[in-house]
Amino acid sequence: FSGVPPSNLGNNTKLVDWMPQNDLLGHANTKAFLSHGGLNSIYEAMYHGVPVVGVPLFGDHYDTMTRVAAKGMGIMLHWKYMTEEDLYTALNSVIKDNRYRQQAQTLSNIHKDQPGHPVTRAVYWISYILRHNGADHLRSAVYDVSPYQYFLLDVIFTVGAALALFVFVLRRLVRMLRGKTDDKRRGDGVSNDDGNMANGHCHSESLANGKHKRNGSLKNEKKIN
């Protein structure tokens, strides 16, 4: 932090431009870690077995702190909704509730249980590559694939062709079904017209010229041309 200190800053709070965070987390008197949830910060806290109160701000902070809370190593607060009381309660919880520190220590032991120190392994593999002239046998095969394989153009073409074929078949099927439906409707229309006309006379209940059936016969029956 740099700038004018807040007027309500407590006497037990120290503001600095930079501090050796990893060294402070490794100090025996460190009880809790208030963090924004950056991945490197969480790894350092886990390595030293320090419980975390996280206030994620953006990006991967939310995912990282969600995992920390799910593992029981800390508490996540939302900066949009948190209050002074929420922050005070969360810090008190991770400091006084031993379950958070115990879980942080458990994760620390798992993290440290490795075959040798990481620096020792790094020195070994660098020397290994130098001894074997670049160690081409360890080189990833991705460097030797053709451009169309690297960009998955063959997969894109295959999927695109399959989708195009599916759309084509579906459209043809819809056209065929619609054609059969239209033919059936036209056939039904012709049958109804034949049933209503006989010898040039209309036998419907009502005629176009306003004449109606009376007593089973047509009054003023008139041929409709």
Residue frames as a rotation matrix with the C-alpha (Angstrom) as fourth column:
PHE 1
0.579 0.815 0.000 0.00
0.815 -0.579 0.000 0.00
0.000 0.000 -1.000 0.00
SER 2
-0.676 -0.735 -0.046 1.22
0.735 -0.678 0.034 3.47
-0.056 -0.010 0.998 -0.83
GLY 3
-0.191 0.619 0.762 -0.48
0.297 -0.704 0.646 6.78
0.935 0.350 -0.049 -0.24
VAL 4
-0.468 0.115 0.876 -2.21
-0.715 -0.632 -0.299 8.54
0.520 -0.766 0.378 2.61
PRO 5
-0.929 0.131 -0.347 -3.13
0.281 0.858 -0.430 6.09
0.241 -0.497 -0.834 5.42
PRO 6
-0.013 0.993 0.116 -6.86
0.370 -0.103 0.923 5.93
0.929 0.055 -0.366 6.26
SER 7
-0.272 -0.056 0.961 -7.88
-0.632 -0.742 -0.222 8.03
0.726 -0.668 0.166 9.24
ASN 8
0.591 0.590 0.550 -9.48
-0.804 0.373 0.464 5.06
0.069 -0.716 0.694 10.99
LEU 9
0.248 -0.585 -0.772 -6.42
-0.202 0.748 -0.632 2.80
0.948 0.312 0.067 10.68
GLY 10
0.981 0.175 -0.079 -5.82
0.022 0.306 0.952 0.82
0.191 -0.936 0.296 13.86
ASN 11
0.470 -0.844 0.258 -2.59
-0.867 -0.386 0.315 0.95
-0.167 -0.372 -0.913 15.86
ASN 12
0.057 -0.430 0.901 -2.03
-0.238 0.871 0.430 -2.76
-0.970 -0.239 -0.053 15.24
THR 13
0.780 0.234 0.581 -2.05
0.492 0.346 -0.799 -2.39
-0.388 0.909 0.155 11.43
LYS 14
-0.110 -0.904 -0.412 1.11
0.008 -0.416 0.910 -1.78
-0.994 0.097 0.053 9.43
LEU 15
0.918 0.394 0.044 1.05
0.082 -0.082 -0.993 -0.47
-0.388 0.916 -0.107 5.85
VAL 16
-0.137 -0.989 -0.062 4.06
-0.067 -0.053 0.996 -1.11
-0.988 0.141 -0.059 3.58
ASP 17
0.104 0.097 -0.990 4.76
-0.946 -0.297 -0.128 -0.85
-0.306 0.950 0.061 -0.15
TRP 18
0.320 -0.070 -0.945 6.02
-0.493 0.839 -0.230 -4.45
0.809 0.539 0.234 -0.31
MET 19
0.187 -0.290 0.939 6.68
-0.923 0.275 0.269 -7.29
-0.336 -0.917 -0.216 2.07
PRO 20
-0.726 -0.480 -0.492 8.19
-0.612 0.778 0.144 -10.81
0.313 0.405 -0.859 1.81
GLN 21
0.206 0.967 0.149 4.84
-0.944 0.156 0.291 -12.60
0.258 -0.201 0.945 1.90
ASN 22
0.459 -0.032 -0.888 6.25
-0.105 0.990 -0.090 -16.13
0.882 0.135 0.452 1.79
ASP 23
-0.624 -0.756 -0.198 8.56
0.170 0.116 -0.979 -15.43
0.763 -0.644 0.056 4.73
LEU 24
-0.616 0.462 0.638 5.73
-0.772 -0.513 -0.374 -13.94
0.154 -0.723 0.673 6.77
LEU 25
0.474 0.827 -0.303 3.49
-0.752 0.559 0.348 -16.93
0.457 0.063 0.887 6.09
GLY 26
0.239 -0.473 -0.848 6.30
0.203 0.879 -0.433 -19.20
0.950 -0.069 0.306 7.28
HIS 27
-0.607 -0.454 0.652 6.65
-0.483 -0.441 -0.756 -17.33
0.631 -0.774 0.049 10.58
ALA 28
-0.761 0.251 -0.599 5.49
0.511 0.801 -0.314 -19.26
0.400 -0.544 -0.737 13.64
ASN 29
-0.743 0.461 -0.486 3.37
0.242 -0.492 -0.836 -16.36
-0.624 -0.739 0.254 14.91
THR 30
-0.784 0.494 -0.374 1.27
-0.595 -0.432 0.677 -16.07
0.173 0.754 0.633 11.75
LYS 31
-0.650 0.610 0.452 -2.26
-0.102 0.520 -0.848 -17.14
-0.753 -0.598 -0.276 12.70
ALA 32
0.342 0.811 0.476 -4.29
0.574 0.221 -0.789 -16.34
-0.744 0.542 -0.389 9.58
PHE 33
-0.806 -0.585 0.090 -3.90
0.377 -0.390 0.840 -14.96
-0.456 0.711 0.535 6.08
LEU 34
0.323 0.874 -0.364 -6.27
0.166 -0.431 -0.887 -12.37
-0.932 0.226 -0.285 4.56
SER 35
-0.739 -0.654 0.163 -5.94
0.174 0.049 0.984 -12.71
-0.651 0.755 0.077 0.78
HIS 36
-0.164 0.643 -0.748 -7.64
-0.862 -0.462 -0.208 -11.84
-0.479 0.610 0.631 -2.50
GLY 37
0.565 0.432 0.703 -7.37
-0.198 0.898 -0.393 -15.50
-0.801 0.083 0.593 -3.49
GLY 38
0.390 -0.517 -0.762 -4.47
-0.914 -0.120 -0.387 -15.42
0.109 0.847 -0.520 -5.95
LEU 39
0.881 0.034 -0.472 -3.19
-0.096 0.989 -0.108 -18.88
0.464 0.141 0.875 -6.83
ASN 40
-0.071 -0.988 -0.139 0.42
0.155 0.126 -0.980 -18.25
0.985 -0.091 0.144 -5.79
SER 41
-0.398 -0.027 0.917 -0.68
-0.784 -0.509 -0.355 -16.77
0.477 -0.860 0.181 -2.47
ILE 42
0.645 0.704 0.297 -2.89
-0.762 0.560 0.327 -19.78
0.064 -0.437 0.897 -1.75
TYR 43
0.637 -0.499 -0.587 -0.06
0.172 0.835 -0.523 -22.18
0.751 0.233 0.618 -2.60
GLU 44
-0.429 -0.838 0.337 2.23
-0.151 -0.302 -0.941 -20.34
0.891 -0.454 0.003 -0.19
ALA 45
-0.107 0.476 0.873 -0.40
-0.978 -0.210 -0.006 -20.40
0.180 -0.854 0.488 2.56
MET 46
0.871 0.450 -0.195 -1.05
-0.429 0.892 0.145 -24.10
0.239 -0.042 0.970 1.99
TYR 47
0.237 -0.871 -0.431 2.68
0.122 0.467 -0.876 -24.88
0.964 0.155 0.217 2.02
HIS 48
-0.731 -0.563 0.386 3.06
-0.242 -0.316 -0.918 -23.23
0.639 -0.764 0.094 5.44
GLY 49
-0.473 0.595 -0.649 -0.25
0.749 0.660 0.059 -24.55
0.464 -0.459 -0.758 6.80
VAL 50
-0.932 0.155 -0.327 -1.88
0.063 -0.820 -0.569 -21.15
-0.356 -0.551 0.754 7.39
PRO 51
-0.147 0.952 0.269 -5.70
0.892 0.245 -0.380 -20.84
-0.428 0.184 -0.885 7.22
VAL 52
-0.923 -0.219 0.317 -7.11
0.373 -0.715 0.592 -18.24
0.096 0.664 0.741 4.84
VAL 53
0.098 0.922 -0.375 -9.85
0.460 -0.376 -0.804 -15.63
-0.882 -0.094 -0.461 4.78
GLY 54
-0.737 -0.431 0.521 -10.33
0.617 -0.114 0.779 -14.84
-0.276 0.895 0.350 1.10
VAL 55
0.209 0.746 -0.632 -12.01
0.055 -0.654 -0.754 -11.89
-0.976 0.123 -0.178 -0.59
PRO 56
-0.340 -0.373 0.863 -11.88
0.820 0.331 0.466 -12.74
-0.460 0.866 0.194 -4.33
LEU 57
-0.267 0.142 -0.953 -11.97
-0.168 -0.981 -0.099 -9.81
-0.949 0.134 0.285 -6.73
PHE 58
0.486 0.401 -0.776 -11.97
-0.821 -0.093 -0.563 -11.18
-0.298 0.911 0.284 -10.30
GLY 59
-0.047 -0.566 -0.823 -10.81
-0.859 0.444 -0.256 -13.96
0.510 0.695 -0.507 -12.62
ASP 60
-0.048 -0.068 -0.997 -9.64
0.057 0.996 -0.070 -17.20
0.997 -0.060 -0.044 -11.04
HIS 61
-0.790 -0.268 0.552 -9.85
-0.482 -0.286 -0.828 -15.77
0.380 -0.920 0.097 -7.52
TYR 62
0.088 0.924 0.372 -13.42
-0.996 0.080 0.036 -17.03
0.004 -0.373 0.928 -7.11
ASP 63
0.649 0.127 -0.750 -12.59
-0.320 0.940 -0.117 -20.55
0.690 0.316 0.651 -8.26
THR 64
-0.361 -0.886 -0.291 -9.48
0.018 0.305 -0.952 -20.71
0.932 -0.349 -0.094 -6.06
MET 65
-0.757 0.084 0.648 -11.25
-0.635 -0.329 -0.699 -19.50
0.154 -0.940 0.303 -2.93
THR 66
0.398 0.914 -0.083 -14.21
-0.885 0.406 0.229 -21.80
0.243 -0.018 0.970 -3.59
ARG 67
0.382 -0.353 -0.854 -11.79
0.021 0.927 -0.374 -24.74
0.924 0.125 0.362 -3.51
VAL 68
-0.718 -0.665 0.204 -10.11
-0.141 -0.149 -0.979 -23.42
0.682 -0.732 0.013 -0.35
ALA 69
-0.344 0.680 0.648 -13.47
-0.939 -0.251 -0.235 -23.15
0.003 -0.689 0.725 1.41
ALA 70
0.608 0.603 -0.516 -14.55
-0.638 0.758 0.135 -26.59
0.473 0.247 0.846 0.15
LYS 71
0.024 -0.705 -0.709 -11.35
0.167 0.702 -0.693 -28.13
0.986 -0.101 0.135 1.57
GLY 72
0.812 0.373 -0.449 -12.05
0.486 -0.006 0.874 -26.56
0.324 -0.928 -0.186 4.96
MET 73
-0.153 -0.971 -0.186 -8.87
0.977 -0.119 -0.179 -24.50
0.152 -0.209 0.966 4.90
GLY 74
-0.957 -0.215 -0.197 -10.52
0.246 -0.958 -0.149 -21.09
-0.157 -0.191 0.969 4.98
ILE 75
0.031 0.976 -0.218 -13.57
0.665 -0.183 -0.724 -18.85
-0.746 -0.122 -0.655 4.57
MET 76
-0.711 -0.196 0.676 -14.60
0.678 -0.449 0.582 -16.91
0.189 0.872 0.452 1.46
LEU 77
-0.117 0.645 -0.755 -16.29
0.443 -0.647 -0.621 -13.51
-0.889 -0.407 -0.210 1.65
HIS 78
0.093 0.235 0.967 -17.93
0.982 -0.181 -0.051 -11.55
0.163 0.955 -0.248 -1.17
TRP 79
-0.776 -0.565 -0.282 -16.57
0.613 -0.781 -0.122 -8.02
-0.151 -0.267 0.952 -1.39
LYS 80
-0.630 0.592 0.502 -19.88
0.027 -0.629 0.777 -6.63
0.776 0.503 0.380 -2.70
TYR 81
0.387 0.921 -0.051 -21.86
-0.038 0.072 0.997 -7.79
0.921 -0.384 0.063 0.31
MET 82
-0.046 -0.459 -0.887 -19.37
0.847 0.454 -0.278 -8.20
0.530 -0.764 0.367 3.16
THR 83
0.790 0.273 0.549 -19.50
-0.073 -0.847 0.526 -5.95
0.609 -0.456 -0.649 6.19
GLU 84
-0.122 -0.842 0.526 -17.01
-0.754 -0.266 -0.601 -5.06
0.646 -0.469 -0.602 8.88
GLU 85
0.195 0.289 0.937 -18.72
-0.889 0.456 0.044 -7.55
-0.415 -0.841 0.346 11.16
ASP 86
0.982 0.165 -0.092 -18.44
-0.189 0.847 -0.497 -10.32
-0.004 0.506 0.863 8.53
LEU 87
0.353 -0.927 -0.126 -14.69
-0.227 0.046 -0.973 -9.77
0.908 0.372 -0.195 8.20
TYR 88
-0.230 -0.408 0.883 -14.21
-0.935 -0.159 -0.317 -9.70
0.269 -0.899 -0.345 11.97
THR 89
0.537 0.534 0.654 -16.22
-0.699 0.715 -0.010 -12.90
-0.473 -0.451 0.757 12.42
ALA 90
0.933 -0.197 -0.302 -14.36
-0.090 0.684 -0.724 -14.73
0.350 0.703 0.620 9.64
LEU 91
0.016 -0.990 0.138 -10.92
-0.451 -0.130 -0.883 -13.82
0.892 -0.049 -0.449 11.00
ASN 92
-0.136 -0.003 0.991 -11.93
-0.986 0.099 -0.135 -14.85
-0.097 -0.995 -0.016 14.51
SER 93
0.818 0.540 0.201 -13.25
-0.513 0.841 -0.172 -18.16
-0.262 0.038 0.964 13.18
VAL 94
0.743 -0.560 -0.366 -10.09
0.019 0.565 -0.825 -19.21
0.669 0.606 0.431 11.33
ILE 95
-0.220 -0.854 0.472 -7.90
-0.580 -0.275 -0.767 -18.11
0.784 -0.443 -0.435 14.26
LYS 96
-0.329 0.136 0.934 -9.85
-0.931 0.116 -0.345 -19.65
-0.155 -0.984 0.089 17.14
ASP 97
0.760 0.608 0.231 -11.38
-0.542 0.788 -0.293 -22.69
-0.360 0.097 0.928 15.41
ASN 98
-0.143 -0.940 0.310 -8.58
-0.567 0.334 0.753 -25.26
-0.811 -0.068 -0.581 15.26
ARG 99
0.397 0.343 0.851 -10.29
0.392 0.775 -0.495 -27.18
-0.830 0.530 0.174 12.47
TYR 100
0.991 -0.032 -0.129 -9.13
-0.127 -0.516 -0.847 -24.63
-0.039 0.856 -0.515 9.89
ARG 101
0.246 -0.969 0.022 -5.49
-0.962 -0.242 0.124 -24.79
-0.115 -0.052 -0.992 10.96
GLN 102
-0.096 -0.254 0.962 -5.56
-0.284 0.934 0.219 -28.58
-0.954 -0.252 -0.162 11.23
GLN 103
0.721 0.410 0.559 -6.94
0.403 0.408 -0.819 -28.88
-0.564 0.816 0.129 7.71
ALA 104
0.848 -0.483 -0.217 -4.34
-0.515 -0.655 -0.553 -26.40
0.125 0.581 -0.804 6.45
GLN 105
-0.040 -0.892 0.451 -1.60
-0.872 0.252 0.420 -28.49
-0.488 -0.376 -0.787 8.10
THR 106
0.216 0.194 0.957 -3.01
0.130 0.966 -0.225 -31.67
-0.968 0.173 0.183 6.54
LEU 107
0.966 0.159 0.201 -2.93
0.222 -0.127 -0.967 -30.11
-0.128 0.979 -0.158 3.07
SER 108
0.548 -0.834 -0.053 0.58
-0.836 -0.549 -0.013 -28.81
-0.018 0.052 -0.998 3.78
ASN 109
-0.088 -0.578 0.812 1.81
-0.492 0.734 0.469 -32.31
-0.866 -0.358 -0.349 4.63
ILE 110
0.541 0.345 0.767 0.28
0.454 0.649 -0.611 -33.70
-0.708 0.679 0.194 1.44
HIS 111
0.987 -0.141 -0.075 1.83
-0.148 -0.626 -0.765 -30.90
0.061 0.767 -0.639 -0.62
LYS 112
0.320 -0.936 0.150 5.30
-0.938 -0.289 0.192 -31.44
-0.136 -0.203 -0.970 0.88
ASP 113
0.238 -0.203 0.950 5.26
-0.191 0.949 0.250 -35.23
-0.952 -0.241 0.187 0.51
GLN 114
0.884 -0.035 -0.465 7.36
-0.467 -0.051 -0.883 -35.39
0.007 0.998 -0.062 -2.67
PRO 115
0.757 -0.646 0.097 10.36
0.643 0.763 0.070 -37.43
-0.120 0.009 0.993 -3.85
GLY 116
-0.325 -0.946 0.017 13.03
0.944 -0.323 0.068 -34.88
-0.058 0.038 0.998 -3.05
HIS 117
-0.136 0.198 -0.971 13.10
0.283 -0.931 -0.230 -31.11
-0.949 -0.306 0.071 -2.96
PRO 118
0.811 0.534 0.241 11.70
0.378 -0.164 -0.911 -29.33
-0.447 0.830 -0.335 -6.05
VAL 119
0.618 -0.656 -0.434 14.99
-0.734 -0.679 -0.020 -27.47
-0.282 0.331 -0.901 -6.59
THR 120
-0.326 -0.749 0.577 16.89
-0.450 0.660 0.602 -30.77
-0.831 -0.064 -0.552 -6.54
ARG 121
0.152 0.469 0.870 14.51
0.571 0.677 -0.465 -32.24
-0.807 0.567 -0.164 -9.13
ALA 122
0.946 0.192 -0.262 14.85
-0.064 -0.681 -0.729 -29.16
-0.319 0.706 -0.632 -11.33
VAL 123
0.161 -0.968 -0.193 18.66
-0.868 -0.232 0.438 -29.42
-0.469 0.097 -0.878 -11.26
TYR 124
-0.324 -0.263 0.909 18.46
0.003 0.960 0.279 -33.12
-0.946 0.093 -0.310 -12.12
TRP 125
0.480 0.609 0.632 16.21
0.610 0.287 -0.739 -32.65
-0.631 0.740 -0.233 -15.15
ILE 126
0.843 -0.276 -0.463 18.22
-0.468 -0.800 -0.375 -29.73
-0.267 0.533 -0.803 -16.50
SER 127
-0.200 -0.966 0.164 21.37
-0.770 0.259 0.584 -31.86
-0.607 -0.010 -0.795 -16.25
TYR 128
-0.082 0.258 0.963 19.53
0.281 0.933 -0.226 -34.81
-0.956 0.252 -0.149 -17.82
ILE 129
0.880 0.467 0.086 18.56
0.234 -0.268 -0.935 -32.76
-0.414 0.843 -0.345 -20.88
LEU 130
0.532 -0.762 -0.370 22.11
-0.821 -0.571 -0.004 -31.46
-0.208 0.306 -0.929 -21.26
ARG 131
-0.308 -0.682 0.663 23.58
-0.478 0.714 0.511 -34.97
-0.822 -0.160 -0.546 -20.98
HIS 132
-0.174 0.342 0.923 21.28
0.591 0.786 -0.180 -36.30
-0.787 0.515 -0.339 -23.71
ASN 133
-0.924 -0.356 0.137 21.71
0.316 -0.512 0.799 -33.45
-0.214 0.782 0.586 -26.21
GLY 134
-0.738 0.674 -0.024 18.27
-0.644 -0.693 0.325 -31.97
0.203 0.255 0.945 -25.76
ALA 135
-0.779 0.419 0.466 16.50
0.013 0.754 -0.656 -35.25
-0.627 -0.505 -0.593 -24.91
ASP 136
-0.692 0.506 -0.515 14.53
-0.698 -0.287 0.656 -35.49
0.184 0.813 0.552 -28.15
HIS 137
-0.700 0.432 -0.569 12.88
0.304 0.901 0.311 -38.67
0.647 0.045 -0.761 -26.88
LEU 138
-0.518 0.528 -0.672 11.05
0.739 -0.119 -0.663 -36.51
-0.431 -0.841 -0.329 -24.31
ARG 139
-0.945 0.134 -0.298 9.94
-0.247 -0.890 0.383 -33.97
-0.214 0.435 0.874 -26.91
SER 140
-0.165 0.973 0.164 6.18
-0.115 0.146 -0.983 -33.69
-0.980 -0.181 0.088 -27.26
ALA 141
-0.506 0.029 0.862 4.73
0.749 0.511 0.422 -35.08
-0.428 0.859 -0.280 -30.50
VAL 142
0.558 0.795 -0.237 2.67
0.580 -0.578 -0.573 -31.91
-0.593 0.182 -0.784 -30.93
TYR 143
0.134 -0.595 -0.793 5.72
-0.391 -0.767 0.509 -30.22
-0.911 0.242 -0.335 -32.45
ASP 144
-0.836 -0.530 0.144 5.73
-0.129 0.445 0.886 -32.72
-0.533 0.722 -0.441 -35.33
VAL 145
-0.089 0.874 0.478 2.07
0.705 0.394 -0.589 -32.72
-0.703 0.285 -0.651 -36.36
SER 146
-0.621 -0.056 0.782 0.91
0.724 -0.424 0.545 -31.01
0.301 0.904 0.304 -39.55
PRO 147
-0.969 0.216 0.118 -0.93
-0.241 -0.934 -0.265 -27.66
0.053 -0.285 0.957 -39.39
TYR 148
-0.226 0.959 -0.174 -4.32
-0.571 0.014 0.821 -29.17
0.789 0.285 0.544 -40.24
GLN 149
0.076 0.206 -0.976 -3.94
0.571 0.793 0.212 -31.62
0.817 -0.573 -0.058 -37.35
TYR 150
-0.807 -0.460 -0.370 -2.67
0.564 -0.417 -0.713 -28.96
0.173 -0.784 0.596 -34.97
PHE 151
-0.855 0.518 0.016 -5.69
-0.514 -0.845 -0.146 -26.73
-0.062 -0.133 0.989 -35.64
LEU 152
-0.586 0.625 0.516 -8.07
0.172 0.718 -0.674 -29.75
-0.792 -0.307 -0.528 -35.78
LEU 153
-0.459 0.404 -0.791 -9.16
-0.823 -0.529 0.207 -28.84
-0.335 0.746 0.576 -39.31
ASP 154
-0.812 0.154 -0.563 -9.85
-0.204 0.829 0.520 -32.50
0.547 0.537 -0.642 -40.12
VAL 155
-0.735 0.569 -0.369 -12.16
0.642 0.412 -0.646 -32.78
-0.216 -0.712 -0.668 -37.12
ILE 156
-0.454 0.563 -0.690 -13.92
-0.225 -0.822 -0.523 -29.51
-0.862 -0.082 0.500 -37.98
PHE 157
-0.624 0.192 -0.758 -14.43
-0.776 -0.037 0.630 -30.65
0.093 0.981 0.172 -41.59
THR 158
-0.856 0.281 -0.434 -15.81
0.221 0.958 0.183 -34.04
0.467 0.061 -0.882 -40.53
VAL 159
-0.586 0.661 -0.468 -18.23
0.580 -0.061 -0.813 -32.55
-0.566 -0.748 -0.347 -38.02
GLY 160
-0.473 0.390 -0.790 -19.31
-0.512 -0.852 -0.114 -29.87
-0.717 0.350 0.602 -40.50
ALA 161
-0.756 0.169 -0.632 -19.94
-0.538 0.391 0.747 -32.44
0.373 0.905 -0.205 -43.23
ALA 162
-0.798 0.475 -0.371 -21.98
0.572 0.791 -0.217 -34.58
0.191 -0.385 -0.903 -40.84
LEU 163
-0.468 0.638 -0.612 -24.10
0.265 -0.559 -0.786 -31.59
-0.843 -0.529 0.093 -39.79
ALA 164
-0.555 0.234 -0.798 -24.64
-0.749 -0.558 0.357 -30.55
-0.362 0.796 0.485 -43.41
LEU 165
-0.841 0.231 -0.490 -25.74
-0.120 0.803 0.584 -34.08
0.528 0.550 -0.647 -44.33
PHE 166
-0.696 0.599 -0.396 -28.11
0.676 0.358 -0.645 -34.19
-0.244 -0.716 -0.654 -41.38
VAL 167
-0.414 0.533 -0.738 -29.70
-0.197 -0.844 -0.500 -30.86
-0.889 -0.062 0.454 -42.34
PHE 168
-0.695 0.113 -0.710 -30.04
-0.717 -0.041 0.695 -31.97
0.050 0.993 0.109 -45.98
VAL 169
-0.828 0.384 -0.408 -31.75
0.303 0.919 0.251 -35.25
0.471 0.084 -0.878 -45.06
LEU 170
-0.591 0.623 -0.511 -34.02
0.563 -0.135 -0.816 -33.49
-0.578 -0.770 -0.271 -42.57
ARG 171
-0.480 0.398 -0.782 -35.13
-0.543 -0.835 -0.092 -30.91
-0.689 0.380 0.617 -45.15
ARG 172
-0.764 0.183 -0.619 -35.83
-0.498 0.442 0.746 -33.60
0.410 0.878 -0.246 -47.75
LEU 173
-0.789 0.475 -0.389 -37.86
0.589 0.766 -0.258 -35.55
0.175 -0.433 -0.884 -45.21
VAL 174
-0.497 0.611 -0.616 -39.90
0.204 -0.608 -0.767 -32.48
-0.844 -0.507 0.177 -44.26
ARG 175
-0.573 0.257 -0.778 -40.60
-0.768 -0.500 0.401 -31.69
-0.286 0.827 0.484 -47.92
MET 176
-0.841 0.235 -0.488 -41.72
-0.084 0.833 0.547 -35.26
0.535 0.501 -0.680 -48.58
LEU 177
-0.660 0.611 -0.437 -44.10
0.721 0.350 -0.598 -35.26
-0.212 -0.709 -0.672 -45.60
ARG 178
-0.446 0.493 -0.747 -45.53
-0.173 -0.866 -0.469 -31.87
-0.878 -0.080 0.472 -46.55
GLY 179
-0.738 0.144 -0.660 -46.06
-0.670 -0.030 0.742 -33.06
0.087 0.989 0.118 -50.13
LYS 180
-0.801 0.458 -0.387 -48.02
0.402 0.889 0.220 -36.10
0.445 0.021 -0.895 -48.97
THR 181
-0.536 0.611 -0.582 -50.13
0.560 -0.258 -0.787 -33.93
-0.632 -0.748 -0.204 -46.67
ASP 182
-0.529 0.312 -0.789 -50.98
-0.559 -0.828 0.048 -31.50
-0.638 0.466 0.613 -49.49
ASP 183
-0.825 0.216 -0.523 -51.94
-0.360 0.512 0.780 -34.38
0.436 0.831 -0.344 -51.83
LYS 184
-0.721 0.569 -0.395 -54.24
0.686 0.664 -0.296 -35.81
0.094 -0.484 -0.870 -49.19
ARG 185
-0.468 0.546 -0.695 -55.93
0.169 -0.716 -0.677 -32.46
-0.868 -0.434 0.242 -48.65
ARG 186
-0.624 0.216 -0.751 -56.52
-0.749 -0.439 0.496 -32.00
-0.222 0.872 0.435 -52.38
GLY 187
-0.849 0.301 -0.434 -57.95
0.053 0.866 0.497 -35.51
0.526 0.399 -0.751 -52.61
ASP 188
-0.599 0.648 -0.471 -60.36
0.716 0.169 -0.678 -34.87
-0.360 -0.743 -0.565 -49.73
GLY 189
-0.521 0.387 -0.761 -61.52
-0.294 -0.918 -0.265 -31.63
-0.801 0.086 0.592 -51.39
VAL 190
-0.751 0.224 -0.621 -62.42
-0.606 0.140 0.783 -33.38
0.262 0.964 0.031 -54.66
SER 191
-0.786 0.461 -0.411 -64.40
0.495 0.868 0.028 -36.08
0.369 -0.182 -0.911 -52.83
ASN 192
-0.533 0.600 -0.597 -66.47
0.467 -0.380 -0.798 -33.51
-0.706 -0.704 -0.078 -50.93
ASP 193
-0.572 0.302 -0.762 -67.32
-0.641 -0.745 0.186 -31.60
-0.512 0.595 0.620 -54.11
ASP 194
-0.813 0.257 -0.522 -68.48
-0.268 0.631 0.728 -34.81
0.516 0.732 -0.444 -55.86
GLY 195
-0.721 0.545 -0.428 -70.74
0.692 0.599 -0.403 -35.67
0.037 -0.587 -0.809 -52.95
ASN 196
-0.427 0.551 -0.717 -72.46
0.221 -0.705 -0.674 -32.30
-0.877 -0.447 0.179 -53.01
MET 197
-0.329 0.285 -0.900 -73.16
-0.847 -0.511 0.148 -32.22
-0.418 0.811 0.410 -56.76
ALA 198
-0.607 0.199 0.769 -75.42
0.328 0.944 0.014 -34.66
-0.724 0.261 -0.639 -58.63
ASN 199
-0.073 0.561 0.825 -76.86
0.994 0.109 0.014 -34.17
-0.082 0.821 -0.565 -62.13
GLY 200
-0.524 -0.231 0.820 -75.92
0.481 -0.875 0.061 -30.54
0.703 0.426 0.570 -62.02
HIS 201
0.508 0.768 0.390 -78.07
0.008 -0.457 0.889 -29.89
0.861 -0.449 -0.238 -58.91
CYS 202
-0.606 -0.682 0.408 -76.81
-0.358 -0.224 -0.906 -28.70
0.710 -0.696 -0.109 -55.55
HIS 203
0.306 0.710 -0.634 -78.01
0.285 0.568 0.773 -30.77
0.908 -0.417 -0.028 -52.59
SER 204
-0.780 -0.598 -0.186 -76.46
0.377 -0.212 -0.901 -28.71
0.500 -0.773 0.391 -49.83
GLU 205
-0.284 0.682 -0.674 -78.51
0.921 -0.001 -0.389 -27.40
-0.266 -0.732 -0.628 -46.94
SER 206
0.385 0.381 -0.841 -78.35
0.152 -0.925 -0.349 -23.85
-0.910 0.007 -0.414 -48.28
LEU 207
0.338 -0.177 0.924 -78.10
0.935 0.181 -0.307 -22.71
-0.113 0.967 0.227 -51.88
ALA 208
-0.707 -0.705 -0.064 -76.26
0.681 -0.702 0.210 -19.81
-0.192 0.105 0.976 -53.39
ASN 209
-0.655 0.503 0.564 -79.56
0.132 -0.660 0.740 -18.25
0.744 0.559 0.366 -54.58
GLY 210
-0.764 0.283 0.579 -81.06
-0.637 -0.475 -0.607 -18.35
0.103 -0.833 0.544 -51.10
LYS 211
0.254 0.884 -0.393 -83.47
-0.730 0.441 0.522 -21.29
0.635 0.154 0.757 -51.72
HIS 212
-0.620 -0.415 0.666 -83.77
-0.773 0.467 -0.429 -23.91
-0.133 -0.781 -0.610 -48.97
LYS 213
-0.799 0.329 -0.504 -85.14
0.132 0.913 0.387 -27.40
0.587 0.242 -0.772 -48.63
ARG 214
-0.490 0.704 0.514 -88.69
-0.862 -0.303 -0.407 -27.64
-0.130 -0.642 0.755 -47.37
ASN 215
0.452 0.707 0.544 -90.44
-0.667 0.673 -0.320 -30.92
-0.593 -0.218 0.775 -46.46
GLY 216
0.089 -0.523 0.847 -87.68
0.187 0.844 0.502 -32.96
-0.978 0.114 0.173 -48.07
SER 217
0.333 0.026 0.943 -87.94
0.937 0.101 -0.334 -31.24
-0.104 0.995 0.009 -51.48
LEU 218
-0.724 -0.632 -0.276 -86.41
0.561 -0.772 0.298 -28.18
-0.401 0.061 0.914 -53.07
LYS 219
0.469 0.853 -0.229 -88.66
0.561 -0.488 -0.669 -25.23
-0.682 0.185 -0.708 -53.68
ASN 220
0.915 -0.087 -0.394 -88.03
-0.341 -0.685 -0.643 -23.51
-0.214 0.723 -0.657 -56.97
GLU 221
0.352 -0.814 0.462 -85.24
0.371 0.574 0.730 -25.99
-0.859 -0.086 0.504 -57.71
LYS 222
0.899 -0.130 -0.419 -82.86
-0.408 -0.600 -0.688 -24.41
-0.163 0.789 -0.592 -60.13
LYS 223
0.717 -0.675 0.171 -80.00
0.696 0.680 -0.232 -25.93
0.040 0.286 0.957 -61.97
ILE 224
0.689 -0.590 -0.421 -76.69
-0.260 -0.744 0.616 -24.33
-0.676 -0.316 -0.666 -61.17
ASN 225
0.923 -0.383 0.038 -74.38
0.148 0.262 -0.954 -24.11
0.356 0.886 0.298 -64.16
